[in-house]
Amino acid sequence: MITEIALIDVKPGSEKDFEAAVGKAVPLFLRAKGGKGIELHKSVEKPSRYRLLAKWETLENHTVDFRGSADFNEWRALVGPYFAAAPDVEHTETVLTSAE
């Protein structure tokens, strides 16, 4: 399992619209090949900063399958207008976890 972590800064004042746009985009991630869902986290200290965590079966499911799809273009059309700058994206693998 791969976790994509996108650091996204949005234009101040557009936070609620951005959150609504991400909500509309959830089906795009769920129907993507290898897509396992997303979470959107908002910074407490910097309210115009978000982290989008998307789960993928493989790295290529994100970098090749999703990014090369019409759904990626739709994702960018929904959320791109709110970006203050290009997102900073990295991919991680879980090496340790704890559960309650």
Backbone as CSV, one residue per row, in Angstrom:
resi,resn,N_x,N_y,N_z,CA_x,CA_y,CA_z,C_x,C_y,C_z
1,MET,0.848,-1.181,0.000,0.000,0.000,0.000,0.888,1.236,0.000
2,ILE,0.534,2.190,-0.844,1.253,3.452,-0.972,0.344,4.579,-0.486
3,THR,0.904,5.496,0.276,0.176,6.696,0.656,0.792,7.882,-0.064
4,GLU,-0.018,8.543,-0.849,0.376,9.798,-1.490,0.066,10.906,-0.489
5,ILE,1.037,11.753,-0.216,0.820,12.899,0.670,1.048,14.154,-0.161
6,ALA,-0.010,14.928,-0.342,0.079,16.172,-1.105,-0.081,17.342,-0.148
7,LEU,0.927,18.183,-0.075,0.871,19.415,0.704,0.293,20.484,-0.218
8,ILE,-0.862,21.006,0.155,-1.586,21.932,-0.710,-1.855,23.229,0.043
9,ASP,-1.353,24.329,-0.484,-1.683,25.653,0.029,-2.727,26.245,-0.911
10,VAL,-3.838,26.714,-0.321,-4.897,27.316,-1.131,-4.916,28.827,-0.909
11,LYS,-5.555,29.499,-1.833,-5.681,30.953,-1.724,-6.501,31.287,-0.486
12,PRO,-5.997,32.183,0.368,-6.751,32.561,1.572,-8.170,33.014,1.209
13,GLY,-9.119,32.528,1.983,-10.519,32.835,1.745,-11.238,31.804,0.900
14,SER,-10.503,30.873,0.305,-11.123,29.864,-0.559,-11.217,28.493,0.110
15,GLU,-10.925,28.428,1.403,-10.838,27.136,2.094,-12.125,26.314,1.989
16,LYS,-13.265,26.920,2.264,-14.527,26.162,2.234,-14.848,25.676,0.827
17,ASP,-14.584,26.511,-0.176,-14.832,26.103,-1.557,-13.896,24.968,-1.961
18,PHE,-12.635,25.053,-1.525,-11.679,23.981,-1.809,-12.144,22.682,-1.173
19,GLU,-12.545,22.729,0.081,-13.013,21.526,0.780,-14.217,20.919,0.063
20,ALA,-15.133,21.763,-0.399,-16.301,21.258,-1.129,-15.877,20.610,-2.445
21,ALA,-14.909,21.199,-3.128,-14.420,20.638,-4.394,-13.762,19.287,-4.174
22,VAL,-12.980,19.152,-3.094,-12.366,17.859,-2.790,-13.463,16.830,-2.502
23,GLY,-14.491,17.241,-1.786,-15.612,16.329,-1.522,-16.253,15.818,-2.803
24,LYS,-16.404,16.704,-3.795,-16.962,16.296,-5.086,-16.035,15.330,-5.824
25,ALA,-14.746,15.414,-5.531,-13.753,14.596,-6.239,-13.573,13.203,-5.649
26,VAL,-14.140,12.929,-4.497,-13.941,11.624,-3.850,-14.224,10.460,-4.802
27,PRO,-15.334,10.478,-5.565,-15.583,9.338,-6.465,-14.483,9.118,-7.501
28,LEU,-13.774,10.172,-7.887,-12.696,10.023,-8.862,-11.594,9.128,-8.316
29,PHE,-11.291,9.300,-7.032,-10.249,8.487,-6.397,-10.732,7.068,-6.131
30,LEU,-11.987,6.931,-5.751,-12.513,5.606,-5.424,-12.651,4.714,-6.652
31,ARG,-12.907,5.305,-7.820,-13.039,4.481,-9.021,-11.725,4.327,-9.784
32,ALA,-10.690,5.015,-9.356,-9.385,4.905,-10.014,-8.803,3.511,-9.787
33,LYS,-8.071,3.026,-10.762,-7.399,1.733,-10.613,-6.475,1.800,-9.403
34,GLY,-6.676,0.898,-8.443,-5.842,0.842,-7.248,-6.148,1.899,-6.211
35,GLY,-7.136,2.750,-6.457,-7.493,3.799,-5.500,-8.228,3.229,-4.304
36,LYS,-7.783,3.580,-3.100,-8.366,3.034,-1.876,-9.002,4.096,-0.987
37,GLY,-9.056,5.341,-1.466,-9.704,6.390,-0.701,-8.758,7.526,-0.360
38,ILE,-9.348,8.611,0.134,-8.572,9.790,0.496,-9.003,10.330,1.852
39,GLU,-8.121,11.119,2.434,-8.417,11.913,3.626,-7.895,13.309,3.352
40,LEU,-8.620,14.316,3.828,-8.163,15.697,3.709,-7.984,16.239,5.116
41,HIS,-6.783,16.740,5.403,-6.449,17.291,6.715,-6.131,18.770,6.555
42,LYS,-6.684,19.592,7.454,-6.453,21.033,7.434,-5.529,21.408,8.584
43,SER,-4.541,22.240,8.305,-3.609,22.692,9.332,-4.319,23.596,10.337
44,VAL,-4.029,23.400,11.595,-4.574,24.254,12.647,-3.823,25.583,12.662
45,GLU,-2.501,25.506,12.536,-1.673,26.711,12.606,-1.732,27.554,11.329
46,LYS,-1.902,26.893,10.198,-1.941,27.586,8.899,-3.226,27.168,8.190
47,PRO,-4.323,27.858,8.426,-5.635,27.401,7.947,-5.819,27.348,6.431
48,SER,-4.873,27.867,5.671,-4.951,27.743,4.214,-4.091,26.591,3.701
49,ARG,-3.567,25.775,4.620,-2.703,24.642,4.248,-3.415,23.322,4.542
50,TYR,-3.343,22.435,3.574,-3.971,21.116,3.686,-2.965,20.025,3.360
51,ARG,-3.273,18.851,3.837,-2.576,17.641,3.414,-3.637,16.655,2.941
52,LEU,-3.490,16.257,1.702,-4.367,15.250,1.127,-3.621,13.932,1.182
53,LEU,-4.216,12.939,1.820,-3.635,11.605,1.883,-4.493,10.687,1.025
54,ALA,-3.891,10.150,-0.010,-4.588,9.219,-0.895,-3.906,7.863,-0.800
55,LYS,-4.693,6.829,-0.687,-4.173,5.464,-0.591,-4.268,4.787,-1.955
56,TRP,-3.167,4.141,-2.335,-3.069,3.455,-3.617,-2.489,2.061,-3.406
57,GLU,-2.912,1.099,-4.217,-2.340,-0.242,-4.134,-0.876,-0.222,-4.534
58,THR,-0.542,0.529,-5.594,0.840,0.613,-6.068,1.169,2.066,-6.402
59,LEU,2.444,2.378,-6.470,2.882,3.711,-6.874,2.376,4.040,-8.284
60,GLU,2.461,3.058,-9.173,2.046,3.271,-10.555,0.556,3.544,-10.686
61,ASN,-0.253,3.033,-9.734,-1.680,3.339,-9.773,-1.909,4.846,-9.680
62,HIS,-1.037,5.539,-8.951,-1.155,6.991,-8.884,-0.418,7.667,-10.026
63,THR,0.881,7.357,-10.166,1.737,8.118,-11.080,1.457,7.845,-12.554
64,VAL,0.950,6.663,-12.875,0.697,6.310,-14.272,-0.809,6.251,-14.540
65,ASP,-1.507,5.372,-13.813,-2.920,5.130,-14.091,-3.782,6.366,-13.827
66,PHE,-3.699,6.922,-12.628,-4.555,8.060,-12.290,-4.112,9.330,-13.002
67,ARG,-2.830,9.630,-12.925,-2.353,10.873,-13.548,-2.537,10.880,-15.058
68,GLY,-2.632,9.720,-15.662,-2.843,9.642,-17.105,-4.297,9.540,-17.506
69,SER,-5.190,9.710,-16.553,-6.611,9.493,-16.820,-7.386,10.806,-16.964
70,ALA,-8.570,10.688,-17.552,-9.486,11.828,-17.635,-9.935,12.251,-16.236
71,ASP,-10.004,11.295,-15.299,-10.396,11.628,-13.930,-9.375,12.552,-13.261
72,PHE,-8.090,12.408,-13.592,-7.086,13.327,-13.045,-7.340,14.739,-13.563
73,ASN,-7.663,14.849,-14.857,-7.971,16.168,-15.419,-9.199,16.778,-14.745
74,GLU,-10.186,15.951,-14.439,-11.376,16.443,-13.745,-11.025,16.886,-12.323
75,TRP,-10.160,16.107,-11.641,-9.681,16.470,-10.301,-9.041,17.848,-10.325
76,ARG,-8.138,18.049,-11.271,-7.439,19.336,-11.352,-8.389,20.477,-11.701
77,ALA,-9.392,20.204,-12.531,-10.371,21.243,-12.874,-11.197,21.635,-11.649
78,LEU,-11.496,20.656,-10.800,-12.279,20.940,-9.593,-11.492,21.737,-8.558
79,VAL,-10.243,21.340,-8.311,-9.488,21.927,-7.194,-8.415,22.921,-7.605
80,GLY,-7.942,22.827,-8.837,-6.850,23.680,-9.291,-7.067,25.173,-9.115
81,PRO,-8.278,25.684,-9.339,-8.485,27.122,-9.189,-8.217,27.655,-7.775
82,TYR,-8.197,26.783,-6.799,-7.998,27.214,-5.405,-6.534,27.160,-4.974
83,PHE,-5.676,26.532,-5.769,-4.265,26.393,-5.391,-3.573,27.750,-5.367
84,ALA,-2.831,28.007,-4.292,-1.984,29.197,-4.219,-0.658,28.921,-4.910
85,ALA,-0.279,27.646,-4.964,0.955,27.194,-5.617,0.758,25.726,-5.981
86,ALA,1.651,25.206,-6.800,1.565,23.789,-7.149,1.745,22.937,-5.899
87,PRO,0.940,21.877,-5.750,1.092,20.998,-4.585,2.460,20.321,-4.564
88,ASP,2.925,20.041,-3.356,4.160,19.279,-3.153,3.726,17.860,-2.817
89,VAL,4.068,16.900,-3.686,3.565,15.531,-3.547,4.710,14.562,-3.309
90,GLU,4.506,13.655,-2.350,5.445,12.561,-2.136,4.656,11.301,-1.834
91,HIS,5.338,10.178,-1.927,4.713,8.870,-1.706,5.446,8.171,-0.567
92,THR,4.667,7.497,0.281,5.255,6.803,1.426,4.728,5.386,1.518
93,GLU,5.487,4.577,2.224,5.057,3.230,2.604,5.054,3.188,4.129
94,THR,4.064,2.548,4.696,3.968,2.426,6.141,5.029,1.444,6.642
95,VAL,5.817,1.863,7.623,6.813,0.978,8.209,6.503,0.663,9.667
96,LEU,5.593,1.445,10.265,5.194,1.207,11.654,3.837,1.825,11.863
97,THR,2.981,1.140,12.573,1.661,1.671,12.889,1.252,1.157,14.271
98,SER,0.368,1.875,14.904,-0.194,1.401,16.181,-1.705,1.515,16.090
99,ALA,-2.389,0.719,16.836,-3.841,0.748,16.846,-4.310,0.810,18.287
100,GLU,-5.480,1.380,18.468,-6.048,1.459,19.824,-6.667,0.141,20.198
